[in-house]
Amino acid sequence: MGRRDPFTKCRLPQEVEAVVAAGVYPFYLPVEGRLGGGEVVAAGRRVLLAGSNDYLALSGDPRLAAAGVAAMEELGAGNSGSRVLNGTLALHERLERELAAFLGHEAAMVVSTGYQANLALSALFGPHDVVVADRHMHASLIDAARLGQAELRRYRHNDMAHLETLLEEVGDDRGAMVLTEGMFSVGGDLCDLPGVAKHAQRHGARVVLDSAHDAGLLGAGGRGAAEHFGLGAAVDVQTVTFSKCFGTLGGAVAGPRHVVDYLRHSARAALFSASLPPSCTAAALAALDIIRTEPQRRRAVLAAADRLRAGLTRLGYAIPPGGTPTVALPMADALTCCRFWAKLLEKGVLANVMLPPGVPGEQPLIRLSVTAAHTTAQVDRILEAVATVTGELPGERPAHALGHRRPNARG
């Protein structure tokens, strides 16, 4: 017999094969044009984008574009090197200083993506440490924990009693870190940071917070979930991405100076990657200035979020509290979920499909989100489309009843 072919595993998951066969494949849909005002051209037609993480609607802001163009003209399209060797720009260092000051940390390290910022955390997870992490944390944090040498223990989502139990089991001869997201990327709910901070302090654990979705959005000054809860001092290390509220590409790790300096020399994800291009760095700086000076953008998106959530609740969907711009609608199964998505697209609304294993609780979801660019009329268009599609699928009823177990429920 011949050797086993390692490519035999390379096939689509069974659920994806089913939706391909049904003609409702929802992934990798190309956007052919961005029209502004929350609309794009996709599948050859003008549609309302209801799945973007561009919460402050900054990706199309002319000030970011102008800053990026000016930096590219002066410094080129890329740096062709890692930060540690020849890829550091004065522009990177300026962004690090301003970002650290904004977030309330001593120092920050800018990297090329938010995923990379989280992978850099693996250098903090040593063989004598235990990482106690929320079960709903992002894939990049899971990968960071796997890359590190620490033992990973998972607590039930936002279950502070379970977190305390796991922390109590960590011996005094081992370091402990609590790892969670500030605003969870799938359902838009917030971490119980007051509970995390209380138990971490009680057990001498460090708090590491991924603020990918909340930095720029939450808190009086837009500094994220820590500011929202008044607990900035309780967060030891914080990661952010520039691909959400900052409207561009990149990421950063912020924290105590000695920790950031350690990561600069120990985090392989940062050491061996080319640095953030000048255009994205300058755009992130422009976005940071807008976040600091234009709080009306946060007010606009949070008002749109309130309208979306209230409307979905009236339709009978079980919407968890939180008031954030992202909402997850549980569906009965993968095929129903993709049919729901396809019918929304027919109505001119482009949403997101999230299927297992990439979602908490193995629950297929339609993920909706709004931005500061969405008008009241556009939010109502989203709600009308959801209401119509819900009525058009009587035989494959989405799992939306108020008694249905939410994707972010405990367990």
Secondary structure, 3 states (H helix, E strand, C coil): CCCCCHHHHCCCCHHHHHHHHCCCCCCCCCEEEEEECCEEEECCEEEEECCCCCCCCCCCCHHHHHHHHHHHHHHCCCCCCECCCCCCCHHHHHHHHHHHHHHCCCEEEEECCHHHHHHHHHHHCCCCEEEEEECCCCHHHHHHHHHCCCEEEEECCCCHHHHHHHHHCCCCCCEEEEEEECECCCCCCECCHHHHHHHHHHCCCEEEEECCCCCCCCCCCCCCHHHHCCCHHHCCEEEEECCCCCCCCCEEEEECHHHHHHHHHHCHHHHCCECCCHHHHHHHHHHHHHHHHCCHHHHHHHHHHHHHHHHHHHCCCCCCCCCCCEEEEECCCHHHHHHHHHHHHHCCEECEEECCCCCHHHCCEEEEECCCCCCHHHHHHHHHHHHHHHHHCHHHCCCCCCCCCCCCCCC
